[in-house]
Amino acid sequence: MNNEKSSNQKINIKPTQQTKQTKDSLCEKLQMVINNLPKEELTLSEIRDLLGRDGMLLFIALLTIVFLIPVSIPGISTIFGATILLIGISMLFGWNIWLPSKFLQKELPAGKLRNGFNLGLKWFTRLEKISKPHRLVWLTENRTSEIINSSSIILAALLLMMPFGLIPFSNTLPAIALLFFAIGILQKDGVSILLGHLSNIATIIYFAILITGSGYAIHELLKYMNQ
């Protein structure tokens, strides 16, 4: 595997500077990236470089689709979530993104990831069909909406990193939120943005139920043991 020559290179990811849409759908662009992934060893830097001019929002989408299916790859939600978190923070403050070389050079299980990407892409296709460009564009084009959307991406990334990976839907719900935000910003679709916010809310409610239920179960167990 070739060494990354510019792992600390800053990459401009301001939402207002996204490249022009081509006739290819987002799903087709992601499929081309997946088809060109290295066969044996895989790093985040190689994924990022394959995306090229299509930018960091597609990077978010690609890192997220693997969580749409029940695949268990230890540590992936932490690495991918932290990467998306840094992208969201950079978008929020209008910075050029910097990703630590520790993230970019970490070797990942290429076979499992490729299978996960391909399976997740089938579900991504369905999400993409919901989106239509230039709906409620006021939710995507002004600075206030950029701040709100970037903050929501940060929130979804934090939720993705929560230590509930073995619990059903704990990664899926924030992943859906991130996908809707990426699709909505790329296609200037305010409806997808709204669906992203709703997915974030659903994730918070779900996690609150999990935490409350776990706390109640532990309390009852301790109560029973002390009898």
Backbone as CSV, one residue per row, in Angstrom:
resi,resn,N_x,N_y,N_z,CA_x,CA_y,CA_z,C_x,C_y,C_z
1,MET,0.847,-1.197,0.000,0.000,0.000,0.000,0.874,1.236,0.000
2,ASN,0.507,2.165,-0.840,1.292,3.390,-0.938,1.082,4.237,0.296
3,ASN,2.158,4.861,0.742,2.064,5.754,1.887,1.356,7.024,1.490
4,GLU,0.561,7.553,2.395,-0.136,8.817,2.139,0.871,9.950,2.210
5,LYS,1.050,10.702,1.125,2.049,11.759,1.073,1.573,13.047,1.703
6,SER,0.269,13.170,1.808,-0.215,14.449,2.341,-1.362,14.217,3.299
7,SER,-1.130,13.340,4.286,-2.197,12.963,5.194,-2.704,14.136,6.013
8,ASN,-1.853,15.139,6.211,-2.284,16.303,6.982,-2.763,17.447,6.102
9,GLN,-2.920,17.178,4.815,-3.326,18.223,3.880,-4.739,18.692,4.189
10,LYS,-4.940,19.985,4.150,-6.254,20.530,4.394,-7.077,20.506,3.110
11,ILE,-8.369,20.199,3.283,-9.252,20.052,2.132,-10.437,20.977,2.319
12,ASN,-10.728,21.770,1.340,-11.823,22.724,1.445,-13.150,21.996,1.336
13,ILE,-14.014,22.123,2.347,-15.293,21.439,2.304,-16.455,22.378,2.625
14,LYS,-16.303,23.659,2.395,-17.415,24.560,2.640,-18.592,24.143,1.775
15,PRO,-19.819,24.021,2.368,-20.968,23.587,1.596,-21.236,24.465,0.394
16,THR,-20.932,25.743,0.476,-21.220,26.647,-0.624,-20.254,26.474,-1.789
17,GLN,-19.200,25.656,-1.595,-18.226,25.471,-2.654,-18.251,24.055,-3.205
18,GLN,-19.407,23.353,-3.054,-19.507,22.017,-3.609,-19.471,22.092,-5.137
19,THR,-18.971,21.048,-5.727,-18.867,21.026,-7.176,-20.232,20.896,-7.816
20,LYS,-20.308,21.226,-9.084,-21.549,21.161,-9.815,-21.992,19.712,-9.978
21,GLN,-23.306,19.493,-9.911,-23.838,18.166,-10.082,-23.655,17.704,-11.523
22,THR,-23.302,16.443,-11.697,-23.231,15.875,-13.030,-24.489,15.065,-13.253
23,LYS,-24.575,14.461,-14.446,-25.753,13.672,-14.751,-25.788,12.394,-13.925
24,ASP,-24.657,11.981,-13.362,-24.625,10.797,-12.520,-25.343,11.083,-11.205
25,SER,-26.121,10.100,-10.729,-26.763,10.242,-9.430,-25.720,10.063,-8.338
26,LEU,-26.080,10.462,-7.130,-25.172,10.271,-6.005,-24.869,8.790,-5.817
27,CYS,-25.883,7.953,-6.014,-25.690,6.513,-5.867,-24.677,5.992,-6.876
28,GLU,-24.749,6.474,-8.110,-23.800,6.036,-9.145,-22.384,6.488,-8.827
29,LYS,-22.252,7.682,-8.275,-20.925,8.172,-7.897,-20.327,7.309,-6.788
30,LEU,-21.154,6.981,-5.792,-20.675,6.147,-4.702,-20.330,4.742,-5.183
31,GLN,-21.134,4.213,-6.115,-20.843,2.878,-6.641,-19.509,2.854,-7.369
32,MET,-19.201,3.920,-8.115,-17.922,3.985,-8.816,-16.758,4.010,-7.822
33,VAL,-16.945,4.730,-6.713,-15.899,4.778,-5.685,-15.698,3.396,-5.071
34,ILE,-16.801,2.730,-4.730,-16.714,1.392,-4.133,-16.028,0.419,-5.075
35,ASN,-16.348,0.502,-6.365,-15.742,-0.404,-7.354,-14.232,-0.207,-7.464
36,ASN,-13.763,0.990,-7.119,-12.333,1.296,-7.264,-11.556,1.216,-5.959
37,LEU,-12.209,0.745,-4.902,-11.510,0.602,-3.635,-10.429,-0.475,-3.737
38,PRO,-9.317,-0.311,-3.019,-8.276,-1.344,-3.002,-8.848,-2.679,-2.554
39,LYS,-8.326,-3.771,-3.091,-8.905,-5.088,-2.834,-8.464,-5.691,-1.505
40,GLU,-7.262,-5.385,-1.039,-6.750,-6.069,0.142,-6.623,-5.155,1.356
41,GLU,-6.001,-4.016,1.192,-5.838,-3.089,2.302,-6.587,-1.796,1.992
42,LEU,-7.177,-1.230,3.027,-8.018,-0.055,2.820,-7.803,0.943,3.947
43,THR,-7.636,2.222,3.589,-7.516,3.295,4.577,-8.477,4.420,4.229
44,LEU,-8.753,5.266,5.209,-9.628,6.411,4.963,-9.034,7.355,3.924
45,SER,-7.731,7.477,3.902,-7.100,8.383,2.934,-7.356,7.906,1.509
46,GLU,-7.368,6.591,1.288,-7.634,6.067,-0.050,-9.084,6.306,-0.455
47,ILE,-9.994,6.146,0.494,-11.403,6.441,0.210,-11.569,7.920,-0.126
48,ARG,-10.964,8.786,0.688,-11.061,10.234,0.465,-10.513,10.622,-0.894
49,ASP,-9.366,10.075,-1.264,-8.732,10.442,-2.525,-9.555,9.987,-3.727
50,LEU,-10.246,8.854,-3.608,-11.071,8.373,-4.704,-12.266,9.292,-4.953
51,LEU,-12.754,9.942,-3.906,-13.878,10.861,-4.063,-13.478,12.123,-4.812
52,GLY,-12.217,12.531,-4.667,-11.701,13.661,-5.430,-12.553,14.890,-5.318
53,ARG,-12.937,15.424,-6.458,-13.615,16.716,-6.503,-15.055,16.669,-6.001
54,ASP,-15.599,15.487,-5.766,-16.985,15.399,-5.322,-17.158,15.778,-3.861
55,GLY,-16.056,15.883,-3.113,-16.110,16.535,-1.825,-16.453,15.678,-0.625
56,MET,-16.443,16.371,0.514,-16.570,15.706,1.794,-17.980,15.247,2.123
57,LEU,-18.986,15.825,1.502,-20.351,15.367,1.770,-20.567,13.961,1.214
58,LEU,-19.980,13.675,0.056,-20.018,12.305,-0.458,-19.194,11.388,0.428
59,PHE,-18.122,11.912,0.996,-17.306,11.155,1.940,-18.173,10.741,3.140
60,ILE,-18.962,11.681,3.665,-19.872,11.380,4.764,-20.850,10.279,4.348
61,ALA,-21.433,10.425,3.156,-22.405,9.439,2.684,-21.787,8.046,2.594
62,LEU,-20.592,7.970,2.031,-19.948,6.669,1.861,-19.615,6.036,3.210
63,LEU,-19.101,6.826,4.148,-18.750,6.288,5.463,-19.988,5.843,6.232
64,THR,-21.141,6.389,5.871,-22.358,6.154,6.641,-23.167,4.968,6.144
65,ILE,-23.125,4.674,4.830,-24.027,3.652,4.295,-23.767,2.271,4.865
66,VAL,-22.551,2.034,5.365,-22.242,0.722,5.928,-23.085,0.423,7.163
67,PHE,-23.631,1.464,7.800,-24.426,1.260,9.012,-25.912,1.041,8.714
68,LEU,-26.280,1.028,7.438,-27.673,0.784,7.081,-28.034,-0.689,7.130
69,ILE,-27.019,-1.555,7.227,-27.265,-2.999,7.259,-26.639,-3.567,8.535
70,PRO,-27.151,-4.725,8.996,-26.645,-5.294,10.263,-25.272,-5.927,10.098
71,VAL,-24.250,-5.103,9.978,-22.885,-5.602,9.855,-22.111,-5.226,11.114
72,SER,-21.310,-6.137,11.599,-20.548,-5.882,12.821,-19.062,-5.820,12.497
73,ILE,-18.513,-4.604,12.486,-17.080,-4.400,12.272,-16.577,-3.592,13.460
74,PRO,-15.912,-4.230,14.429,-15.507,-3.553,15.661,-14.710,-2.274,15.413
75,GLY,-15.107,-1.199,16.113,-14.368,0.056,16.064,-14.707,0.972,14.906
76,ILE,-15.469,0.479,13.928,-15.757,1.278,12.738,-16.607,2.504,13.081
77,SER,-17.603,2.328,13.956,-18.470,3.474,14.273,-17.682,4.597,14.946
78,THR,-16.655,4.232,15.722,-15.836,5.255,16.377,-14.966,6.003,15.373
79,ILE,-14.255,5.258,14.516,-13.380,5.875,13.520,-14.187,6.699,12.522
80,PHE,-15.238,6.109,11.962,-16.051,6.820,10.974,-16.788,7.989,11.614
81,GLY,-17.325,7.768,12.826,-18.047,8.837,13.501,-17.148,10.021,13.823
82,ALA,-15.918,9.742,14.292,-14.980,10.820,14.610,-14.577,11.590,13.357
83,THR,-14.410,10.882,12.238,-14.071,11.542,10.975,-15.194,12.470,10.532
84,ILE,-16.425,11.971,10.607,-17.582,12.790,10.231,-17.724,13.972,11.187
85,LEU,-17.418,13.753,12.459,-17.475,14.828,13.446,-16.524,15.962,13.068
86,LEU,-15.295,15.633,12.670,-14.324,16.656,12.270,-14.785,17.393,11.008
87,ILE,-15.393,16.664,10.085,-15.923,17.307,8.880,-17.033,18.282,9.254
88,GLY,-17.933,17.859,10.149,-19.033,18.725,10.581,-18.537,19.981,11.273
89,ILE,-17.526,19.829,12.137,-16.964,20.999,12.826,-16.341,21.965,11.817
90,SER,-15.640,21.421,10.825,-15.023,22.273,9.804,-16.088,23.005,8.995
91,MET,-17.179,22.314,8.685,-18.278,22.955,7.957,-18.906,24.062,8.790
92,LEU,-19.051,23.815,10.079,-19.694,24.787,10.965,-18.930,26.100,11.004
93,PHE,-17.606,26.010,11.086,-16.780,27.218,11.216,-16.193,27.688,9.882
94,GLY,-16.541,26.989,8.793,-16.026,27.391,7.487,-14.543,27.160,7.321
95,TRP,-14.006,26.162,8.041,-12.586,25.862,7.959,-12.304,24.885,6.829
96,ASN,-11.034,24.843,6.420,-10.575,23.740,5.590,-10.327,22.550,6.504
97,ILE,-10.774,21.390,6.083,-10.740,20.244,6.980,-9.331,19.697,7.169
98,TRP,-9.085,19.252,8.394,-7.846,18.552,8.710,-8.221,17.245,9.389
99,LEU,-7.756,16.133,8.818,-7.992,14.825,9.417,-6.677,14.259,9.925
100,PRO,-6.619,13.822,11.163,-5.375,13.283,11.717,-4.862,12.100,10.905
101,SER,-3.567,12.024,10.734,-2.974,10.908,9.991,-3.288,9.575,10.661
102,LYS,-3.517,9.593,11.990,-3.888,8.377,12.702,-5.177,7.794,12.144
103,PHE,-6.120,8.669,11.788,-7.364,8.214,11.172,-7.126,7.787,9.723
104,LEU,-6.442,8.665,8.985,-6.281,8.447,7.549,-5.489,7.179,7.226
105,GLN,-4.539,6.834,8.064,-3.662,5.707,7.770,-4.068,4.409,8.455
106,LYS,-5.117,4.426,9.260,-5.550,3.206,9.944,-6.052,2.184,8.923
107,GLU,-5.492,0.989,8.956,-5.909,-0.054,8.037,-7.241,-0.650,8.481
108,LEU,-8.148,-0.798,7.525,-9.500,-1.267,7.795,-9.745,-2.580,7.059
109,PRO,-10.687,-3.408,7.554,-10.981,-4.691,6.899,-11.666,-4.486,5.549
110,ALA,-10.893,-4.506,4.492,-11.388,-4.142,3.158,-12.553,-5.018,2.705
111,GLY,-12.439,-6.337,2.907,-13.488,-7.239,2.438,-14.825,-6.973,3.100
112,LYS,-14.831,-6.869,4.442,-16.072,-6.611,5.167,-16.642,-5.244,4.811
113,LEU,-15.762,-4.263,4.695,-16.238,-2.921,4.369,-16.840,-2.860,2.974
114,ARG,-16.181,-3.492,2.011,-16.696,-3.469,0.643,-18.074,-4.121,0.579
115,ASN,-18.225,-5.259,1.260,-19.536,-5.920,1.301,-20.566,-5.031,1.980
116,GLY,-20.160,-4.394,3.082,-21.076,-3.502,3.780,-21.475,-2.306,2.945
117,PHE,-20.504,-1.724,2.235,-20.801,-0.594,1.352,-21.809,-0.995,0.271
118,ASN,-21.580,-2.143,-0.351,-22.458,-2.579,-1.444,-23.866,-2.881,-0.953
119,LEU,-23.972,-3.522,0.213,-25.298,-3.808,0.764,-25.995,-2.526,1.201
120,GLY,-25.238,-1.638,1.859,-25.820,-0.380,2.302,-26.245,0.506,1.145
121,LEU,-25.535,0.394,0.028,-25.844,1.229,-1.135,-27.245,0.944,-1.671
122,LYS,-27.706,-0.290,-1.511,-29.058,-0.637,-1.963,-30.106,0.146,-1.176
123,TRP,-29.853,0.320,0.120,-30.769,1.116,0.933,-30.598,2.603,0.661
124,PHE,-29.375,3.015,0.383,-29.121,4.413,0.046,-29.889,4.812,-1.216
125,THR,-29.986,3.881,-2.165,-30.738,4.150,-3.397,-32.174,4.535,-3.079
126,ARG,-32.765,3.853,-2.109,-34.151,4.166,-1.731,-34.250,5.544,-1.081
127,LEU,-33.251,5.883,-0.243,-33.260,7.205,0.380,-33.092,8.301,-0.666
128,GLU,-32.219,8.037,-1.646,-31.961,9.047,-2.669,-33.213,9.327,-3.492
129,LYS,-34.044,8.295,-3.703,-35.261,8.479,-4.496,-36.249,9.410,-3.803
130,ILE,-36.145,9.502,-2.480,-37.029,10.418,-1.745,-36.679,11.870,-2.052
131,SER,-35.402,12.113,-2.342,-34.912,13.472,-2.527,-35.197,14.010,-3.926
132,LYS,-35.509,15.297,-3.982,-35.676,16.009,-5.248,-34.938,17.342,-5.109
133,PRO,-34.079,17.682,-6.073,-33.287,18.918,-5.971,-34.157,20.169,-5.891
134,HIS,-33.664,21.135,-5.161,-34.221,22.483,-5.101,-35.640,22.529,-4.519
135,ARG,-35.847,21.803,-3.411,-37.079,21.930,-2.635,-36.741,22.625,-1.317
136,LEU,-37.548,23.600,-0.935,-37.306,24.340,0.304,-35.836,24.740,0.416
137,VAL,-35.346,25.383,-0.638,-33.913,25.693,-0.694,-33.462,26.634,0.418
138,TRP,-34.394,27.349,1.035,-34.020,28.246,2.130,-33.463,27.467,3.319
139,LEU,-33.682,26.154,3.348,-33.109,25.329,4.409,-31.685,24.882,4.097
140,THR,-31.155,25.310,2.956,-29.816,24.856,2.550,-28.881,25.974,2.110
141,GLU,-29.402,27.160,1.786,-28.579,28.132,1.063,-28.039,29.293,1.888
142,ASN,-28.663,29.665,3.000,-28.168,30.821,3.751,-27.272,30.380,4.903
143,ARG,-26.563,31.342,5.484,-25.581,31.021,6.522,-26.243,30.424,7.765
144,THR,-27.436,30.904,8.112,-28.126,30.348,9.278,-28.411,28.867,9.090
145,SER,-28.904,28.506,7.904,-29.189,27.094,7.637,-27.904,26.273,7.619
146,GLU,-26.810,26.857,7.129,-25.535,26.145,7.128,-25.087,25.834,8.558
147,ILE,-25.264,26.805,9.459,-24.886,26.599,10.862,-25.732,25.492,11.485
148,ILE,-27.044,25.552,11.240,-27.949,24.546,11.797,-27.637,23.161,11.239
149,ASN,-27.449,23.084,9.933,-27.194,21.787,9.304,-25.852,21.204,9.729
150,SER,-24.832,22.044,9.815,-23.518,21.568,10.255,-23.575,21.086,11.702
151,SER,-24.287,21.830,12.536,-24.443,21.427,13.939,-25.189,20.105,14.043
152,SER,-26.157,19.902,13.161,-26.922,18.652,13.167,-26.067,17.477,12.703
153,ILE,-25.157,17.726,11.766,-24.220,16.682,11.342,-23.306,16.302,12.511
154,ILE,-22.855,17.307,13.265,-22.019,17.051,14.440,-22.788,16.205,15.453
155,LEU,-24.048,16.564,15.703,-24.876,15.810,16.639,-25.043,14.364,16.185
156,ALA,-25.342,14.168,14.901,-25.536,12.811,14.374,-24.253,11.992,14.473
157,ALA,-23.109,12.637,14.241,-21.823,11.931,14.355,-21.575,11.491,15.795
158,LEU,-21.901,12.360,16.750,-21.749,11.999,18.167,-22.669,10.846,18.535
159,LEU,-23.896,10.870,18.010,-24.836,9.786,18.275,-24.347,8.476,17.660
160,LEU,-23.710,8.578,16.491,-23.169,7.390,15.836,-22.058,6.759,16.667
161,MET,-21.336,7.581,17.408,-20.202,7.112,18.205,-20.623,6.575,19.578
162,MET,-21.885,6.691,19.923,-22.340,6.213,21.226,-22.114,4.709,21.350
163,PRO,-21.768,4.232,22.550,-21.411,2.815,22.730,-22.606,1.877,22.792
164,PHE,-23.466,1.948,21.758,-24.630,1.067,21.698,-24.590,0.188,20.449
165,GLY,-23.382,-0.040,19.912,-23.245,-0.684,18.612,-23.911,-2.032,18.477
166,LEU,-24.000,-2.797,19.566,-24.584,-4.134,19.498,-26.104,-4.113,19.603
167,ILE,-26.672,-2.955,19.893,-28.128,-2.829,20.020,-28.723,-2.478,18.655
168,PRO,-29.764,-3.198,18.213,-30.366,-2.932,16.894,-30.751,-1.469,16.702
169,PHE,-30.466,-0.945,15.534,-30.839,0.407,15.088,-30.042,1.529,15.764
170,SER,-29.149,1.202,16.704,-28.419,2.265,17.391,-27.464,3.000,16.457
171,ASN,-26.922,2.305,15.459,-26.100,2.968,14.439,-26.913,3.379,13.225
172,THR,-27.974,2.629,12.963,-28.768,2.875,11.751,-29.455,4.230,11.776
173,LEU,-30.062,4.590,12.908,-30.812,5.849,12.985,-29.932,7.079,12.760
174,PRO,-28.792,7.225,13.454,-27.941,8.386,13.155,-27.339,8.319,11.761
175,ALA,-27.125,7.102,11.233,-26.613,6.973,9.868,-27.621,7.511,8.860
176,ILE,-28.893,7.207,9.075,-29.941,7.728,8.187,-29.981,9.249,8.250
177,ALA,-29.836,9.795,9.461,-29.805,11.260,9.610,-28.656,11.859,8.800
178,LEU,-27.474,11.287,8.925,-26.303,11.800,8.199,-26.496,11.703,6.695
179,LEU,-27.083,10.622,6.233,-27.317,10.465,4.795,-28.297,11.516,4.287
180,PHE,-29.355,11.761,5.043,-30.317,12.778,4.621,-29.681,14.170,4.588
181,PHE,-28.821,14.464,5.570,-28.140,15.763,5.561,-27.207,15.875,4.352
182,ALA,-26.438,14.824,4.077,-25.516,14.858,2.938,-26.266,15.016,1.625
183,ILE,-27.327,14.228,1.456,-28.136,14.312,0.235,-28.784,15.692,0.123
184,GLY,-29.334,16.155,1.226,-30.042,17.440,1.203,-29.139,18.607,0.853
185,ILE,-27.930,18.635,1.434,-27.008,19.739,1.147,-26.481,19.643,-0.279
186,LEU,-26.137,18.435,-0.723,-25.615,18.265,-2.080,-26.645,18.641,-3.139
187,GLN,-27.908,18.300,-2.895,-28.952,18.526,-3.900,-29.824,19.743,-3.579
188,LYS,-29.441,20.468,-2.517,-30.229,21.634,-2.097,-31.704,21.261,-1.915
189,ASP,-31.908,20.187,-1.175,-33.251,19.659,-0.921,-33.589,19.825,0.553
190,GLY,-34.404,20.831,0.848,-34.773,21.099,2.229,-35.605,20.001,2.859
191,VAL,-36.349,19.247,2.055,-37.159,18.147,2.585,-36.251,17.068,3.163
192,SER,-35.163,16.745,2.462,-34.203,15.774,2.988,-33.554,16.289,4.276
193,ILE,-33.296,17.595,4.328,-32.748,18.193,5.542,-33.713,17.999,6.714
194,LEU,-35.000,18.256,6.481,-35.998,18.070,7.528,-36.049,16.619,7.983
195,LEU,-35.955,15.680,7.045,-35.951,14.261,7.394,-34.712,13.911,8.225
196,GLY,-33.606,14.589,7.945,-32.409,14.394,8.753,-32.616,14.836,10.191
197,HIS,-33.249,16.007,10.366,-33.543,16.491,11.720,-34.475,15.532,12.461
198,LEU,-35.492,15.026,11.756,-36.419,14.080,12.372,-35.709,12.790,12.780
199,SER,-34.763,12.349,11.959,-33.995,11.140,12.289,-33.135,11.363,13.527
200,ASN,-32.561,12.556,13.652,-31.795,12.882,14.857,-32.679,12.841,16.100
201,ILE,-33.867,13.420,15.984,-34.805,13.420,17.113,-35.199,11.993,17.481
202,ALA,-35.479,11.173,16.456,-35.846,9.773,16.702,-34.712,9.023,17.392
203,THR,-33.469,9.319,17.003,-32.312,8.674,17.632,-32.203,9.048,19.102
204,ILE,-32.379,10.335,19.403,-32.297,10.797,20.797,-33.378,10.136,21.649
205,ILE,-34.590,10.061,21.111,-35.687,9.414,21.848,-35.376,7.941,22.077
206,TYR,-34.861,7.277,21.043,-34.529,5.859,21.141,-33.450,5.613,22.198
207,PHE,-32.416,6.440,22.175,-31.335,6.294,23.155,-31.840,6.594,24.571
208,ALA,-32.722,7.571,24.701,-33.280,7.891,26.021,-34.060,6.704,26.570
209,ILE,-34.801,6.030,25.684,-35.547,4.838,26.108,-34.590,3.731,26.526
210,LEU,-33.513,3.546,25.755,-32.527,2.518,26.087,-31.881,2.782,27.439
211,ILE,-31.466,4.036,27.655,-30.784,4.381,28.905,-31.733,4.267,30.090
212,THR,-32.959,4.775,29.910,-33.943,4.704,30.991,-34.298,3.257,31.307
213,GLY,-34.503,2.473,30.256,-34.850,1.064,30.452,-33.731,0.287,31.121
214,SER,-32.500,0.565,30.707,-31.344,-0.120,31.313,-31.202,0.257,32.782
215,GLY,-31.377,1.552,33.071,-31.286,2.012,34.459,-32.355,1.361,35.332
216,TYR,-33.560,1.267,34.800,-34.661,0.641,35.554,-34.376,-0.841,35.790
217,ALA,-33.856,-1.534,34.740,-33.560,-2.960,34.869,-32.468,-3.205,35.914
218,ILE,-31.435,-2.356,35.906,-30.355,-2.498,36.891,-30.879,-2.236,38.301
219,HIS,-31.719,-1.203,38.417,-32.303,-0.886,39.725,-33.119,-2.054,40.268
220,GLU,-33.943,-2.657,39.417,-34.773,-3.778,39.843,-33.930,-4.993,40.192
221,LEU,-32.841,-5.208,39.420,-31.957,-6.337,39.704,-31.284,-6.186,41.062
222,LEU,-30.767,-4.973,41.331,-30.132,-4.710,42.614,-31.132,-4.837,43.768
223,LYS,-32.333,-4.381,43.535,-33.386,-4.471,44.539,-33.710,-5.936,44.858
224,TYR,-33.752,-6.758,43.793,-34.048,-8.187,43.973,-32.913,-8.880,44.718
225,MET,-31.655,-8.521,44.387,-30.494,-9.160,45.017,-30.349,-8.793,46.483
226,ASN,-30.871,-7.631,46.864,-30.755,-7.183,48.240,-31.896,-7.664,49.131
227,GLN,-32.833,-8.370,48.533,-33.957,-8.873,49.307,-33.525,-10.041,50.213
